Amino acid sequence: MSLKRSHIDKDYQPPLTFDDITVGQIVTGKVRKVEPFGVFVVLDNSANVSGLCHKSQMADRKSPDPKKLYDEGDLVKAKILKIDRGTRRVSLGLKASFFQSEIDADDAVGELAERPIVGAESSEDSEVDKIKEMLAENEDEASEGWEGLEDPNDDESDTNMDNADNGDGVLNEDSIQDSNMQGLSAGGFDWTGGILTTDDKDSSSETDAEASQPKRKKRRKAEPQVDLTGSLDAHGPQSVADFERLLLGRPNESGLWVRYMAFQLQLSEIDKAREIAERALRTIHIREQDEKLNMWMALLNLENAYGTDEALDNAFAKACQYCDSLDIHERLASTLIQSGKHEKAEALYTKALSKHGSASDAVWLNVATFYLTTLNQAPKAHALLPRALQSLPPHTHLQLTSHFAALEFKSPHGDPERGRTLFEGILASFPKRLDLWGVLIDLETHRGEKDRARGLFERVTKVSGIKVGKMKKWLKKWERWELGNGDLRAQGKVGKVAEAYVRKVAEEKGRKGVEILTVN
């Protein structure tokens, strides 16, 4: 007794070998491996015979990307283009033009099958015979390719075994003959499944006509890849891939790196945000110092908000090594003040004064502003000015003193009277500095002290030694100020003062002319 299919199935065909295939033969197979240059296909119903389809033989138009068209395990129909007997290599083609004749034949068969069947069984049989003749003429090679589409060990053998079994596990000749009953055979495969009985003869003709049509294999089309790069400008990056794509073209843009960090922080990925900052510092070109400074500040802000004090100190030390130390001190102090960490900010300002106090007057003013405005500690702020004057060179004293005096006016916790005293001391030493007079007038005007401001304008006109051109500009400035802050009486006073100044100048010129004549 034998259960081999070769003994049971009369239409059994042995697996294809390398010697059985010929050039031009249409075969089917399964994609075994996908490479950038093509795909390897294992032929169906073969003794592990495989071939290569180069990407140039996949499409009639432009050579596609094999990895976008096929995946491992896809069923394909191919045409054998070349056989190298020496190296046992097979070249395949998957172009649609190779199977155009098959497609035309299938369309013709489909049209015949869709026509309504009229008449007796004889007319149905004749229609089926016509279909078979057309298939025989146009699909001599294509029929061989369809033989291997189904696994020979699938439902056919199982169905035959069930029908051939007489109940006691013994196969008999009658059951075997019944298992090979009527049905149109296409390439050795029983499309009816071998389970039709003689009682179904009346309805089998229509079914056989439909079953005789070979199934058209649908070729899977590659899905179009949509390029969303253009939408990044409108909607901005929405994923990690979007940020990475933008950074390839703009690696030195600190704003994009900071947005990437913020994106990770929204996902609670603090470690990844820190890694992005460190990566940005390594990526940005060394010449882009401003961009690097922005990234250092982004990292310091990250450590201040989410990190530990130790991590913040380490990042601060590194930032001072690669960037301007004074700038880093002031920026970090401002960050600490904004986050409410005043003690740390004060300690940082103390370090900045000891390290940079002798070279920069701005750091003294920043510390005074911090004490006077933020902490409301006026004594500490007032004590800074004498220390600053001792540490800084003399040419910076005038400007620094004027800034400290102006701070008393601007700060909500300052003392304007102390500021006036400082300004009076400066103006006593430098009475011709009209810019300092103007600063004091603006501060008094801002506080609503119009009478004091008007008095300062008049005091300047009495200062001797000011050139006529500068005085003329000063009187015009006073006149404009009175137009916005005074009345007609005050404006008339400006005119009288101007007339008196002109007469005074004329008298001085006449006196000088008489003295010159006397000398001559």
C-alpha positions as CSV (number, residue, x, y, z in Angstrom):
1,M,0.0,0.0,0.0
2,S,1.3,3.5,-0.9
3,L,0.0,6.9,0.0
4,K,2.3,8.8,-2.2
5,R,0.7,11.4,-4.3
6,S,2.6,10.1,-7.4
7,H,0.7,6.8,-7.0
8,I,-2.7,8.3,-6.2
9,D,-2.9,11.4,-8.5
10,K,-2.9,10.6,-12.2
11,D,-1.9,14.2,-13.1
12,Y,1.0,14.3,-10.6
13,Q,4.1,16.1,-12.0
14,P,7.5,15.8,-10.3
15,P,9.1,19.1,-8.9
16,L,10.9,21.2,-11.4
17,T,14.7,20.9,-11.4
18,F,17.3,23.2,-12.9
19,D,17.4,21.1,-16.1
20,D,13.6,21.4,-16.6
21,I,13.3,25.1,-16.9
22,T,13.8,26.9,-20.2
23,V,14.3,30.5,-21.4
24,G,11.0,32.3,-22.0
25,Q,9.1,30.0,-19.6
26,I,6.5,31.7,-17.3
27,V,6.7,30.6,-13.7
28,T,5.4,31.6,-10.3
29,G,7.3,31.8,-7.1
30,K,7.8,33.3,-3.7
31,V,10.1,36.2,-2.9
32,R,12.9,34.7,-0.7
33,K,15.1,37.8,-0.1
34,V,14.9,41.5,-1.1
35,E,18.1,43.4,-1.9
36,P,18.8,47.0,-3.1
37,F,19.8,45.6,-6.5
38,G,16.9,43.1,-6.9
39,V,14.9,40.2,-5.5
40,F,15.6,36.5,-5.2
41,V,12.6,34.3,-6.1
42,V,12.1,30.6,-5.3
43,L,10.1,28.9,-8.1
44,D,7.0,27.1,-7.0
45,N,6.7,23.3,-7.4
46,S,10.5,23.1,-7.8
47,A,13.4,21.4,-6.1
48,N,14.5,24.7,-4.5
49,V,15.3,26.3,-7.8
50,S,15.7,30.1,-7.3
51,G,16.5,33.0,-9.6
52,L,17.4,36.7,-9.4
53,C,15.2,39.5,-10.8
54,H,17.4,42.6,-11.2
55,K,15.6,45.9,-10.4
56,S,15.9,46.9,-14.1
57,Q,13.6,44.0,-15.0
58,M,10.9,44.9,-12.5
59,A,9.0,47.7,-14.2
60,D,8.6,49.0,-17.8
61,R,9.4,52.6,-16.8
62,K,11.9,53.8,-14.3
63,S,13.9,51.3,-12.2
64,P,12.0,51.2,-8.8
65,D,13.3,50.5,-5.4
66,P,12.9,46.8,-4.7
67,K,12.4,47.2,-1.0
68,K,9.4,49.5,-1.7
69,L,7.7,47.1,-4.0
70,Y,8.3,43.6,-2.5
71,D,8.6,42.0,0.9
72,E,9.8,38.5,1.8
73,G,7.1,36.0,1.2
74,D,5.3,37.8,-1.6
75,L,3.9,35.6,-4.4
76,V,5.0,36.7,-7.9
77,K,4.8,35.7,-11.5
78,A,8.0,35.8,-13.5
79,K,9.5,35.1,-16.9
80,I,12.8,33.3,-17.3
81,L,15.1,35.6,-19.3
82,K,18.4,33.9,-19.1
83,I,19.9,30.6,-17.8
84,D,23.6,30.2,-17.1
85,R,24.2,26.4,-17.0
86,G,27.8,26.8,-16.0
87,T,27.2,28.8,-12.8
88,R,23.6,27.5,-12.4
89,R,22.2,31.0,-12.3
90,V,18.7,32.1,-13.5
91,S,17.7,35.6,-14.5
92,L,14.0,36.5,-14.1
93,G,11.8,39.3,-15.3
94,L,8.8,40.8,-13.5
95,K,7.8,43.5,-16.0
96,A,4.1,43.7,-16.8
97,S,4.9,43.7,-20.5
98,F,6.1,40.1,-20.3
99,F,2.6,38.9,-19.4
100,Q,0.6,41.2,-21.7
101,S,-0.6,38.2,-23.8
102,E,-1.9,36.4,-20.7
103,I,-3.7,39.5,-19.6
104,D,-5.4,39.9,-23.0
105,A,-6.4,36.2,-22.9
106,D,-7.8,36.6,-19.4
107,D,-9.9,39.5,-20.4
108,A,-11.3,37.5,-23.3
109,V,-12.2,34.6,-21.0
110,G,-13.8,37.1,-18.6
111,E,-16.0,38.5,-21.3
112,L,-17.2,35.0,-22.3
113,A,-17.9,34.0,-18.7
114,E,-20.0,37.1,-18.1
115,R,-22.4,36.3,-21.0
116,P,-25.8,34.8,-19.8
117,I,-26.0,30.9,-20.5
118,V,-29.0,30.1,-22.6
119,G,-30.0,26.6,-23.8
120,A,-29.4,23.0,-22.7
121,E,-26.2,21.4,-21.4
122,S,-24.9,20.8,-24.9
123,S,-24.7,24.6,-25.5
124,E,-22.9,25.0,-22.1
125,D,-20.4,22.3,-23.0
126,S,-19.7,23.9,-26.4
127,E,-19.1,27.3,-24.7
128,V,-16.7,25.6,-22.3
129,D,-14.9,24.0,-25.2
130,K,-14.4,27.3,-26.8
131,I,-12.9,28.7,-23.7
132,K,-10.6,25.7,-23.4
133,E,-9.5,26.2,-27.0
134,M,-8.7,29.9,-26.5
135,L,-6.7,29.0,-23.4
136,A,-4.8,26.3,-25.2
137,E,-3.8,28.8,-28.0
138,N,-2.8,31.8,-25.9
139,E,-1.6,30.2,-22.6
140,D,0.7,27.4,-23.5
141,E,3.5,28.8,-21.4
142,A,1.3,30.5,-18.8
143,S,-0.4,27.2,-17.9
144,E,2.9,25.8,-16.6
145,G,3.3,28.8,-14.3
146,W,-0.1,28.2,-12.6
147,E,0.7,24.6,-11.8
148,G,2.8,25.5,-8.7
149,L,0.5,28.2,-7.2
150,E,-1.0,25.7,-4.8
151,D,0.9,23.5,-2.4
152,P,0.6,19.9,-3.5
153,N,0.3,18.9,0.1
154,D,-2.8,21.2,0.8
155,D,-6.5,20.6,0.6
156,E,-6.4,18.3,-2.6
157,S,-4.5,15.5,-0.9
158,D,-6.6,15.8,2.3
159,T,-9.9,15.8,0.4
160,N,-8.8,12.8,-1.7
161,M,-7.8,10.9,1.4
162,D,-11.1,11.6,3.1
163,N,-13.2,10.5,0.1
164,A,-11.0,7.4,-0.6
165,D,-11.3,6.1,2.9
166,N,-14.0,3.5,3.2
167,G,-14.3,3.8,6.9
168,D,-11.9,1.1,8.1
169,G,-8.7,2.8,7.1
170,V,-8.3,0.8,3.8
171,L,-8.2,2.5,0.4
172,N,-10.1,0.9,-2.5
173,E,-10.1,1.4,-6.2
174,D,-13.6,2.7,-6.4
175,S,-12.9,5.4,-3.8
176,I,-9.8,6.5,-5.7
177,Q,-11.7,6.8,-8.9
178,D,-14.4,8.8,-7.1
179,S,-11.8,11.1,-5.8
180,N,-10.7,11.9,-9.4
181,M,-14.2,12.9,-10.6
182,Q,-15.3,15.3,-13.2
183,G,-14.0,18.8,-13.2
184,L,-12.0,20.9,-15.6
185,S,-8.3,20.3,-14.9
186,A,-6.0,23.3,-15.3
187,G,-2.4,22.3,-15.1
188,G,-3.0,19.3,-12.9
189,F,-5.0,21.0,-10.2
190,D,-8.5,19.9,-9.4
191,W,-10.5,23.1,-9.1
192,T,-13.7,21.4,-8.0
193,G,-11.9,19.8,-5.0
194,G,-12.9,16.3,-5.9
195,I,-16.1,16.2,-3.8
196,L,-18.8,16.6,-6.5
197,T,-21.3,13.7,-6.8
198,T,-23.4,12.5,-9.7
199,D,-26.5,14.0,-8.2
200,D,-25.1,17.5,-8.9
201,K,-24.7,17.1,-12.7
202,D,-27.5,19.4,-13.6
203,S,-25.9,22.4,-11.8
204,S,-22.3,21.4,-12.4
205,S,-22.1,22.7,-15.9
206,E,-22.4,26.4,-14.9
207,T,-20.0,25.8,-12.0
208,D,-17.5,24.1,-14.3
209,A,-17.6,27.0,-16.7
210,E,-16.7,29.4,-14.0
211,A,-14.1,27.1,-12.5
212,S,-12.4,26.7,-15.9
213,Q,-11.4,30.3,-15.9
214,P,-7.9,30.6,-14.4
215,K,-7.7,33.1,-11.6
216,R,-6.0,36.4,-12.4
217,K,-3.3,37.1,-10.0
218,K,-3.5,40.7,-8.7
219,R,-0.1,42.4,-8.7
220,R,0.4,44.4,-5.6
221,K,1.1,48.0,-6.6
222,A,3.6,50.0,-4.6
223,E,1.9,52.6,-2.4
224,P,2.9,56.1,-3.2
225,Q,5.2,57.7,-0.7
226,V,4.0,61.1,0.3
227,D,6.8,63.7,1.0
228,L,5.7,65.7,4.0
229,T,8.9,67.8,4.2
230,G,7.1,70.9,2.7
231,S,4.5,70.9,5.5
232,L,7.2,71.3,8.2
233,D,7.3,75.0,7.4
234,A,3.6,75.4,7.9
235,H,3.0,73.1,10.9
236,G,6.5,72.8,12.3
237,P,8.1,69.5,13.3
238,Q,5.8,67.1,15.0
239,S,8.0,64.1,15.7
240,V,11.6,63.1,16.3
241,A,12.0,62.2,12.6
242,D,10.9,65.7,11.7
243,F,13.4,67.4,14.0
244,E,16.2,65.1,12.8
245,R,15.3,65.9,9.2
246,L,15.5,69.6,9.8
247,L,18.7,69.4,11.8
248,L,20.4,67.8,8.8
249,G,20.0,71.0,6.9
250,R,20.4,73.5,9.8
251,P,22.9,72.0,12.3
252,N,24.1,75.4,13.6
253,E,20.7,76.8,14.5
254,S,20.4,76.9,18.3
255,G,16.7,77.8,18.1
256,L,15.9,74.5,16.4
257,W,17.9,72.5,19.0
258,V,16.1,74.3,21.8
259,R,12.7,73.5,20.3
260,Y,13.9,69.8,20.0
261,M,14.7,69.9,23.7
262,A,11.3,71.4,24.5
263,F,9.6,68.7,22.5
264,Q,11.3,66.0,24.6
265,L,10.4,67.8,27.8
266,Q,6.8,67.7,26.8
267,L,7.1,63.9,26.6
268,S,8.8,64.0,30.1
269,E,12.1,62.7,28.5
270,I,14.5,64.8,30.6
271,D,17.5,62.6,29.9
272,K,16.9,62.8,26.2
273,A,16.6,66.6,26.3
274,R,19.9,66.7,28.1
275,E,21.5,64.5,25.5
276,I,20.2,66.7,22.8
277,A,21.8,69.8,24.4
278,E,25.1,68.0,24.7
279,R,24.9,66.8,21.1
280,A,24.1,70.3,20.0
281,L,27.2,71.7,21.7
282,R,29.3,69.1,19.9
283,T,27.6,69.7,16.5
284,I,27.4,73.5,16.3
285,H,30.5,74.9,14.6
286,I,33.1,76.5,16.9
287,R,32.8,79.8,15.0
288,E,29.1,80.1,16.0
289,Q,29.8,81.4,19.5
290,D,26.4,83.1,20.0
291,E,24.6,79.8,19.0
292,K,26.8,77.9,21.4
293,L,26.1,80.4,24.2
294,N,22.4,79.9,23.6
295,M,22.8,76.2,24.0
296,W,24.8,76.5,27.1
297,M,22.1,78.7,28.6
298,A,19.4,76.1,27.5
299,L,21.4,73.4,29.3
300,L,21.7,75.6,32.4
301,N,18.0,76.3,32.4
302,L,17.3,72.6,32.1
303,E,19.5,71.7,35.0
304,N,18.1,74.5,37.1
305,A,14.5,73.4,36.5
306,Y,14.8,69.6,36.4
307,G,18.4,68.7,37.6
308,T,20.3,68.7,40.8
309,D,22.5,71.3,42.3
310,E,25.5,69.2,41.5
311,A,24.5,68.9,37.8
312,L,23.9,72.6,37.6
313,D,27.3,73.4,39.1
314,N,29.1,71.0,36.7
315,A,27.3,72.5,33.7
316,F,28.1,76.0,34.9
317,A,31.8,75.2,35.3
318,K,32.0,73.8,31.8
319,A,30.1,76.8,30.4
320,C,32.6,79.2,32.0
321,Q,35.4,77.4,30.3
322,Y,34.0,77.6,26.8
323,C,32.2,81.0,26.9
324,D,32.7,84.4,28.5
325,S,32.8,83.8,32.2
326,L,31.2,87.2,33.2
327,D,28.4,86.7,30.7
328,I,27.6,83.2,32.0
329,H,27.6,84.6,35.6
330,E,25.1,87.3,34.8
331,R,22.8,85.2,32.7
332,L,22.7,82.4,35.2
333,A,22.1,84.9,38.0
334,S,19.2,86.3,36.1
335,T,17.8,82.8,35.6
336,L,18.0,82.1,39.3
337,I,16.3,85.3,40.2
338,Q,13.4,84.5,37.8
339,S,13.0,81.1,39.3
340,G,13.0,82.6,42.9
341,K,16.3,81.1,44.0
342,H,17.6,84.4,45.5
343,E,20.1,82.9,47.9
344,K,21.9,81.1,45.0
345,A,21.7,84.2,42.9
346,E,23.3,86.3,45.7
347,A,26.1,83.7,46.1
348,L,26.7,83.8,42.4
349,Y,26.8,87.6,42.3
350,T,29.4,87.5,45.2
351,K,31.6,85.2,43.1
352,A,31.2,87.5,40.0
353,L,32.3,90.6,42.0
354,S,35.3,88.9,43.4
355,K,36.3,87.5,39.9
356,H,35.3,90.4,37.6
357,G,34.7,93.4,39.8
358,S,37.9,95.1,38.9
359,A,37.2,94.9,35.2
360,S,33.5,95.6,34.7
361,D,31.3,98.3,36.1
362,A,28.2,96.6,34.8
363,V,28.5,93.8,37.3
364,W,28.4,96.3,40.2
365,L,25.3,97.9,38.9
366,N,23.6,94.6,38.4
367,V,24.3,93.5,41.9
368,A,23.1,96.9,43.2
369,T,19.9,96.5,41.2
370,F,19.4,93.0,42.7
371,Y,19.8,94.2,46.3
372,L,17.7,97.3,45.8
373,T,14.9,96.1,43.6
374,T,14.6,92.3,44.3
375,L,15.7,91.9,47.9
376,N,14.8,95.5,49.1
377,Q,18.1,95.7,50.9
378,A,19.1,99.4,50.4
379,P,22.0,99.4,52.8
380,K,23.8,96.6,50.9
381,A,23.1,98.4,47.6
382,H,24.5,101.7,49.0
383,A,27.6,100.0,50.3
384,L,28.5,98.8,46.8
385,L,29.3,102.2,45.3
386,P,32.4,103.0,47.5
387,R,33.7,99.5,46.9
388,A,33.2,99.9,43.1
389,L,35.0,103.3,43.1
390,Q,38.0,101.7,44.8
391,S,38.1,98.6,42.5
392,L,37.4,100.3,39.1
393,P,39.8,102.6,37.2
394,P,39.1,106.4,37.5
395,H,37.7,107.0,34.0
396,T,34.7,104.8,34.9
397,H,33.7,106.7,38.1
398,L,31.6,109.4,36.5
399,Q,29.4,107.0,34.5
400,L,29.1,104.5,37.4
401,T,28.1,107.2,39.9
402,S,25.4,108.5,37.5
403,H,24.0,105.0,37.1
404,F,23.8,104.5,40.8
405,A,22.1,107.9,41.2
406,A,19.6,107.0,38.5
407,L,18.9,103.7,40.1
408,E,17.6,105.5,43.2
409,F,15.0,107.1,41.1
410,K,14.0,104.0,39.1
411,S,13.9,101.5,41.8
412,P,10.6,101.1,43.7
413,H,12.6,100.9,47.0
414,G,15.1,103.6,46.1
415,D,15.6,107.0,47.7
416,P,15.2,109.9,45.2
417,E,16.7,112.3,47.6
418,R,19.9,110.3,47.7
419,G,19.9,110.2,43.9
420,R,19.6,114.0,43.8
421,T,22.6,114.3,46.2
422,L,24.7,112.1,44.0
423,F,23.8,114.1,40.9
424,E,24.5,117.4,42.6
425,G,28.0,116.1,43.5
426,I,28.6,115.1,39.9
427,L,27.3,118.4,38.4
428,A,29.3,120.4,40.9
429,S,32.4,118.8,39.4
430,F,31.2,118.8,35.8
431,P,28.8,121.7,35.3
432,K,29.1,121.8,31.5
433,R,28.0,118.2,31.0
434,L,24.6,119.0,29.5
435,D,23.9,115.3,29.1
436,L,23.9,114.7,32.9
437,W,21.6,117.7,33.3
438,G,19.3,116.2,30.8
439,V,19.3,112.8,32.6
440,L,18.3,114.4,35.9
441,I,15.6,116.5,34.2
442,D,14.1,113.3,32.6
443,L,14.1,111.5,36.0
444,E,12.4,114.4,37.7
445,T,9.9,114.7,34.9
446,H,9.1,110.9,35.1
447,R,8.4,111.3,38.8
448,G,6.1,114.3,38.2
449,E,8.5,116.9,39.7
450,K,7.9,119.5,37.0
451,D,8.9,122.5,39.1
452,R,12.2,120.8,39.9
453,A,12.8,120.1,36.2
454,R,12.0,123.7,35.2
455,G,14.4,124.9,37.8
456,L,17.1,122.7,36.4
457,F,16.5,124.1,32.9
458,E,16.9,127.7,34.2
459,R,20.1,126.8,36.2
460,V,21.8,125.6,33.1
461,T,21.3,129.0,31.4
462,K,23.2,130.7,34.2
463,V,26.2,128.4,33.9
464,S,29.1,130.3,32.4
465,G,31.5,128.9,29.8
466,I,28.9,127.0,27.7
467,K,29.2,127.6,24.0
468,V,26.5,129.6,22.2
469,G,25.6,126.7,19.9
470,K,25.0,124.3,22.8
471,M,23.0,126.9,24.7
472,K,20.8,127.5,21.7
473,K,20.0,123.8,21.5
474,W,19.3,123.8,25.3
475,L,16.8,126.7,25.0
476,K,15.0,124.9,22.2
477,K,14.8,121.7,24.3
478,W,13.4,123.7,27.2
479,E,10.8,125.3,24.9
480,R,9.7,121.9,23.6
481,W,9.5,120.6,27.1
482,E,7.3,123.6,28.2
483,L,5.0,122.9,25.2
484,G,4.3,119.4,26.6
485,N,4.4,120.0,30.3
486,G,3.9,123.8,30.9
487,D,1.5,126.6,30.1
488,L,1.6,129.9,28.2
489,R,3.1,131.7,31.1
490,A,6.0,129.2,31.3
491,Q,6.5,129.3,27.6
492,G,6.7,133.1,27.7
493,K,9.3,132.8,30.4
494,V,11.5,130.7,28.2
495,G,11.4,133.5,25.6
496,K,12.4,136.1,28.1
497,V,15.3,134.0,29.3
498,A,16.4,133.5,25.7
499,E,16.3,137.3,25.1
500,A,18.3,138.0,28.2
501,Y,20.9,135.4,27.2
502,V,21.3,137.0,23.7
503,R,21.8,140.5,25.3
504,K,24.4,139.0,27.6
505,V,26.3,137.5,24.8
506,A,26.1,140.7,22.8
507,E,27.4,142.7,25.7
508,E,30.3,140.3,26.2
509,K,31.2,140.5,22.5
510,G,31.1,144.3,22.6
511,R,33.2,144.4,25.7
512,K,35.7,142.1,24.1
513,G,35.7,144.4,21.0
514,V,36.4,147.5,23.1
515,E,39.2,145.7,24.9
516,I,40.8,144.7,21.6
517,L,40.6,148.3,20.3
518,T,42.1,149.6,23.5
519,V,45.0,147.1,23.2
520,N,45.6,148.1,19.6
